[in-house]
Amino acid sequence: MKHYSLVIEPRLVEEIDSLIKKHGLYSSRSDFIRDAIRQRLIEIKHLVGKKLDEEGKQHEEEALEGEFVDQAMEEVKFPGVH
């Protein structure tokens, strides 16, 4: 696995830490963040696929880029995150 650096609002880190401590669902912040990224990718791919179906286009890898992803990300914003 490769290491990446990212900037996260302190409030979000506190929420993650609290969730981990309270419920023990994840062993670390990294596990939580990896899972959150996976879930977000699934949501976006689903929305992109749905949009493509509505427009009668074929599902292609290239469709995951550009305006479809931008629109999908706008539609599935997490509450309280700007």
Backbone as CSV, one residue per row, in Angstrom:
resi,resn,N_x,N_y,N_z,CA_x,CA_y,CA_z,C_x,C_y,C_z
1,MET,0.842,-1.164,0.000,0.000,0.000,0.000,0.895,1.238,0.000
2,LYS,0.439,2.261,-0.664,1.206,3.491,-0.777,0.647,4.552,0.172
3,HIS,1.512,5.418,0.680,1.087,6.505,1.566,0.785,7.761,0.770
4,TYR,-0.286,8.439,1.158,-0.660,9.711,0.556,-0.945,10.696,1.676
5,SER,-0.730,11.932,1.378,-0.985,12.988,2.338,-2.223,13.755,1.903
6,LEU,-3.097,14.098,2.836,-4.255,14.891,2.484,-4.615,15.832,3.624
7,VAL,-5.348,16.856,3.274,-5.750,17.860,4.248,-7.218,17.615,4.609
8,ILE,-7.485,17.497,5.910,-8.832,17.252,6.393,-9.134,18.248,7.502
9,GLU,-10.330,18.792,7.470,-10.745,19.732,8.504,-10.661,19.061,9.877
10,PRO,-10.147,19.779,10.882,-10.035,19.213,12.231,-11.367,18.662,12.756
11,ARG,-12.461,19.336,12.445,-13.781,18.882,12.895,-14.097,17.482,12.360
12,LEU,-13.740,17.218,11.099,-13.986,15.903,10.517,-13.119,14.834,11.166
13,VAL,-11.863,15.180,11.450,-10.964,14.235,12.117,-11.511,13.880,13.500
14,GLU,-12.007,14.887,14.210,-12.594,14.643,15.534,-13.800,13.709,15.427
15,GLU,-14.636,13.928,14.410,-15.799,13.063,14.215,-15.384,11.627,13.898
16,ILE,-14.384,11.484,13.051,-13.876,10.152,12.709,-13.344,9.471,13.951
17,ASP,-12.485,10.168,14.706,-11.901,9.598,15.915,-12.973,9.196,16.921
18,SER,-13.992,10.046,17.070,-15.077,9.772,17.998,-15.842,8.516,17.575
19,LEU,-16.135,8.429,16.301,-16.841,7.263,15.772,-16.047,5.983,16.000
20,ILE,-14.752,6.047,15.721,-13.888,4.874,15.899,-13.864,4.466,17.368
21,LYS,-13.695,5.436,18.244,-13.614,5.157,19.676,-14.947,4.625,20.221
22,LYS,-16.041,5.261,19.813,-17.357,4.922,20.346,-17.863,3.571,19.848
23,HIS,-17.675,3.302,18.541,-18.276,2.112,17.938,-17.279,1.018,17.569
24,GLY,-16.010,1.370,17.473,-14.991,0.368,17.159,-15.158,-0.312,15.809
25,LEU,-15.822,0.359,14.881,-16.051,-0.242,13.569,-14.794,-0.294,12.711
26,TYR,-13.856,0.596,12.988,-12.613,0.662,12.226,-11.449,0.629,13.199
27,SER,-10.342,0.098,12.736,-9.168,0.011,13.605,-8.338,1.289,13.598
28,SER,-8.581,2.151,12.585,-7.790,3.379,12.490,-8.488,4.389,11.578
29,ARG,-7.985,5.613,11.612,-8.472,6.638,10.682,-8.256,6.193,9.247
30,SER,-7.092,5.638,9.004,-6.772,5.203,7.632,-7.801,4.205,7.115
31,ASP,-8.171,3.227,7.958,-9.188,2.256,7.543,-10.505,2.953,7.227
32,PHE,-10.893,3.882,8.089,-12.136,4.633,7.876,-12.086,5.405,6.562
33,ILE,-10.993,6.124,6.335,-10.861,6.955,5.138,-10.832,6.091,3.875
34,ARG,-10.117,4.960,3.910,-10.105,4.063,2.746,-11.513,3.575,2.428
35,ASP,-12.261,3.181,3.485,-13.617,2.704,3.280,-14.516,3.825,2.752
36,ALA,-14.357,5.033,3.288,-15.157,6.174,2.825,-14.883,6.453,1.349
37,ILE,-13.638,6.369,0.944,-13.280,6.598,-0.467,-13.903,5.517,-1.343
38,ARG,-13.802,4.258,-0.907,-14.415,3.170,-1.681,-15.915,3.406,-1.855
39,GLN,-16.590,3.744,-0.763,-18.032,3.982,-0.821,-18.376,5.153,-1.739
40,ARG,-17.588,6.195,-1.669,-17.818,7.379,-2.512,-17.654,7.024,-3.989
41,LEU,-16.636,6.233,-4.307,-16.438,5.801,-5.689,-17.619,4.980,-6.180
42,ILE,-18.135,4.103,-5.336,-19.307,3.299,-5.697,-20.499,4.206,-5.971
43,GLU,-20.732,5.197,-5.098,-21.847,6.127,-5.285,-21.722,6.887,-6.601
44,ILE,-20.542,7.382,-6.871,-20.331,8.167,-8.089,-20.506,7.291,-9.323
45,LYS,-19.932,6.091,-9.306,-20.077,5.187,-10.454,-21.549,4.840,-10.676
46,HIS,-22.287,4.642,-9.590,-23.714,4.347,-9.702,-24.454,5.517,-10.343
47,LEU,-24.192,6.719,-9.862,-24.862,7.901,-10.416,-24.476,8.138,-11.873
48,VAL,-23.208,7.913,-12.181,-22.760,8.097,-13.566,-23.453,7.070,-14.457
49,GLY,-23.507,5.822,-14.005,-24.173,4.775,-14.775,-25.646,5.074,-14.958
50,LYS,-26.292,5.570,-13.915,-27.706,5.932,-13.981,-27.923,7.052,-15.002
51,LYS,-27.050,8.047,-14.979,-27.150,9.172,-15.910,-26.955,8.679,-17.345
52,LEU,-25.990,7.775,-17.540,-25.749,7.243,-18.884,-26.945,6.436,-19.366
53,ASP,-27.563,5.658,-18.464,-28.745,4.882,-18.839,-29.876,5.803,-19.270
54,GLU,-30.055,6.899,-18.527,-31.111,7.850,-18.839,-30.901,8.476,-20.217
55,GLU,-29.656,8.637,-20.599,-29.361,9.264,-21.891,-29.198,8.237,-23.000
56,GLY,-29.342,6.949,-22.667,-29.273,5.900,-23.670,-27.888,5.665,-24.229
57,LYS,-26.856,5.962,-23.456,-25.483,5.757,-23.927,-24.910,4.469,-23.342
58,GLN,-23.877,3.968,-23.968,-23.214,2.762,-23.483,-22.340,3.096,-22.281
59,HIS,-22.182,2.102,-21.388,-21.293,2.264,-20.244,-19.852,2.072,-20.717
60,GLU,-19.067,3.123,-20.567,-17.660,3.055,-20.960,-16.825,3.677,-19.868
61,GLU,-15.595,3.204,-19.730,-14.691,3.742,-18.712,-14.494,5.241,-18.854
62,GLU,-14.395,5.714,-20.098,-14.157,7.136,-20.319,-15.284,8.008,-19.764
63,ALA,-16.463,7.453,-19.634,-17.610,8.220,-19.156,-17.470,8.602,-17.687
64,LEU,-16.559,7.973,-16.974,-16.357,8.293,-15.562,-15.574,9.587,-15.386
65,GLU,-15.212,10.225,-16.461,-14.467,11.473,-16.386,-15.358,12.651,-16.758
66,GLY,-14.883,13.828,-16.419,-15.524,15.054,-16.887,-16.823,15.399,-16.218
67,GLU,-17.761,15.882,-17.026,-18.986,16.467,-16.490,-19.856,15.471,-15.747
68,PHE,-19.859,14.183,-16.127,-20.677,13.207,-15.425,-20.242,13.074,-13.966
69,VAL,-18.941,12.997,-13.737,-18.432,12.885,-12.372,-18.725,14.161,-11.600
70,ASP,-18.536,15.310,-12.222,-18.834,16.586,-11.552,-20.295,16.640,-11.128
71,GLN,-21.183,16.249,-12.012,-22.614,16.264,-11.692,-22.932,15.254,-10.593
72,ALA,-22.355,14.079,-10.683,-22.617,13.044,-9.679,-22.129,13.488,-8.310
73,MET,-20.979,14.114,-8.261,-20.447,14.563,-6.980,-21.322,15.642,-6.368
74,GLU,-21.911,16.491,-7.193,-22.824,17.515,-6.693,-24.082,16.876,-6.112
75,GLU,-24.546,15.785,-6.732,-25.782,15.143,-6.303,-25.639,14.364,-4.998
76,VAL,-24.426,13.923,-4.664,-24.242,13.057,-3.510,-23.340,13.690,-2.472
77,LYS,-23.445,14.954,-2.226,-22.612,15.613,-1.213,-22.972,15.091,0.164
78,PHE,-21.945,14.958,0.992,-22.171,14.554,2.362,-22.743,15.719,3.151
79,PRO,-23.704,15.468,4.024,-24.292,16.546,4.818,-23.240,17.272,5.637
80,GLY,-23.275,18.595,5.604,-22.368,19.398,6.411,-20.975,19.555,5.854
81,VAL,-20.678,18.955,4.710,-19.343,19.070,4.127,-19.443,19.959,2.892
82,HIS,-18.598,20.982,2.826,-18.653,21.941,1.705,-17.423,21.825,0.852
